[in-house]
Amino acid sequence: MKNKILFCLLFFYGAIPMAKAQNINWANFKDMAQHHIAYINTGFDYGFVANIGYGYKFNTKRPILTTIDYSFPFGNKLFDDFKTKIGVQSEIFNIKNFSATVKVNGIFRQNENSLARLANFGCEVVASVGYYKPEWYMAVDVGFDKAIVTHLKHSALMREMYPDIKNGWYVPTGGNFSYGIQSGYSFRNNDINLKLGKTATQDFSTTASFPIYLLVGYNRRF
């Protein structure tokens, strides 16, 4: 029974992405004088979440953007659950207005409930393919978010129910696939974007009660 409880905790934790990778309109971010982008997005992703971040673009042959961001769900305690990401993304090819992008992020996140606090290191990989114009774009996304190693610290309530349960690191833990569409409108140094899609667990055997995500965002390039 204790193993089942532990599995449920780890599985539940692996199914909390909290804010997908940032949308970029590469057709409007190739000005050699623009290196920086600040962004914010919010919406529903297993719960109501917010995400803020910053990116720096290198003027290489293929544009490369490094990013760092912070995500958190809305609730009574804003900072007990969170997700931080450091990553890189690049446009790997461009044929006329068609473009493909690959994004890779390293992740650290924490989630706490009445049974345990879970701290996790993971990795996210996302591929996007779409049609990009300076004023707008439309693309499809496919991604995978893997919780590689998770540390569990059980609460007093959990230890009272199961005195022999152990704190510690567990490898591997859960993962999710995500797939959806994104679109945006760009004007001057600004982007407004929308992302809609669905998530599924890595074995496709379980789904959340509401597996759809919907996020709106704003970017400022400078």
N, C-alpha and C positions, 0 to 999 in steps of 0.2 A: 504493500500500500504506500509506504514511504517513497519507493522508487517511482510510483505512478504520480504522486504529488510533485516530486522533484521534476519529473518529465513535463508535467503540465506547466510548472513555473517557467522552465527553460523554453518550452514551446511557445507559451504566451509571450515571453519576452522577445523571442526571435521574430514575432509577428507584429512589431511596433516600429515601422520605418521612421515615422515622423518627418515629413517634408522631403520631397524628392529632389533630384539634382537640379541645379539652376538652369533656366532657359536662357540661351544666348542667340541673338540674331547676328550671325557672322557677317551678313551682307552689310550691316550697318555698324560694324565694329572693326573695320579694317583701315580706318584713318590712322596713319602712322603717328599722329600726335596724341591719340587716345591710348592710354595704358591702363586706366583704372575703371573699375565698375563696382558700385555699391548697390545692394539689392535687399528687398524685403518681400516676403510673400506670406500668405495666410490662407486658411481654408480647412477642409475636412480630410483627414488621413488617419483613419481609425478613431479619430476624435478631432476636436478643433485645435489646430496648431498654428504656430507662427515661426518664422525663420528669418534671420538677418545674416548678412554676409558681405564679404569684400573679395574682389579678385584683381589680379594684376596680369596684364597681357604683355607677352614678349613679342617683339617684332621679328620673328623668325620666318623662314620660308613658308612653313605652315603655321598659322597662328596658334599659340599655346597660351592658355589661361590657367594660372594657379589660383586656388580659392581657399578660403577659410570661412566657416559659418557655424551658427549656433541655432538650434531648434528647441522649442519647448511647447508642451500642450497647455491650453488654458485650464485652470482649475483653482482650487483653494490655495495651493502652494505652487507658485510658478516655477520654482527652481529645484524641486526635489526630483523631478523627471526632466531629462534633457538629452540632447544629442549634439555632439560636436563633430565636424568633418574638416579634414584637410585633404585637398585633392588637386587634380590637374585634368584639364580637358583640352582637346585639340580637334580641329577640323582636319580629317585625314584625307578627304578628297573633295573636289569641287568641279563639277562639269556644268558649265553655263550657270544656271541658278539652282541646280540640285547639289546638295551638300550632305556629307555624313560626318558625324562627330562621335568620338569616344570619350567617356568620362570615367575616371577612376578616383575613388575616395577612400581614405582611411578613416575609420569611425571609432569614436569612444562615446558610449551612452550609458545612462543610468535610469533605472525604473524602480520605484519602491511602492509596495502595497502592504497590507496588514500581515502578510506572511513572510515576506523577505525583501531585501534590497539586492538588486541585481546590477552589477557593473560589467560592461561588455566591451571588448575590442572586436571590430569587424571590418568588412570591406564591401564596397559597393561598386559595381561596374554597370554602366549604362551606354547603350548605343542609340543614336538618333539619326534618322534619315528624313530629309524633307526638301521643300522648295522654299528658297529664301530670296526675298527682294528687299531693297533698302527700307521700304515702308511697311512691309509685313512678311510673315512667314507661316508655314504650316509644316508640321513634322510628326513622325511617329516615333515612339520610344519603346525600347525593350531593356529591362534591367534586372539585376540580381543583387540582393542585399544579404550578405552572409554574416551571421553572428559567430565568429570563429572561436572565441574563448570567453566564458562568463564566470564571474565570481559571485557566489551567493552568500549573503549574510542573513541568517534566519532570525525572525523576530521572536520575542518572548512567547507570543501566542503559538507560534509554530513549534518552538522547543517544548512548550507545555503539552501540546498534542502528541509530539513525536520526540521524546527526550534524547534519543540516539542519533537524531539527524545531524549531519555535519556541515559546517561552513566550508567553503573552499572553491577552487577553480574546477570548471567542468569543460571538457573538450570532446567533440565539437557540440555546438548548440544549433539553434534554428536558422532558417533562411527563408527569403521570400523572392518570388518573381513579381515583376510589375510590367505592365504593358498598357500603352495608352496613346493619346494624341496631345500635341501642344500647338499653340498658335499665339501670335503676338502682333502688336501694332507699334511701329517705331516712328518717332517724330523728334527732330533735332537730336539732342543727346539723351532721349528718354525712350524707354520701352515699357509697354504694358502687356502682360502675357497671361495666358490661361492654360492650365494643364488638367486633363481629365483622363482617368484610366481605372484599372482594376489591379488588385494584388491577389496572389495565390501562394500558398506555402510550397516549399521546395518539393514535397512529395505529391502535391496536388490532391491530397486526401482530405484536407480540412480547409474550410473557408471561414472568414470572420462573419459576424452577424451583418456587417455592412462593409463589404470589401471594396467599395468604390471610393476613389479619392478625387477631390476637386480642389484645385489651388489657383489663386490669382496672385499676381506679383507685379512689382515695379522695379525697374533697373534705372540707374543713373550712370551714364558713361562720361568720363572726363579725363 
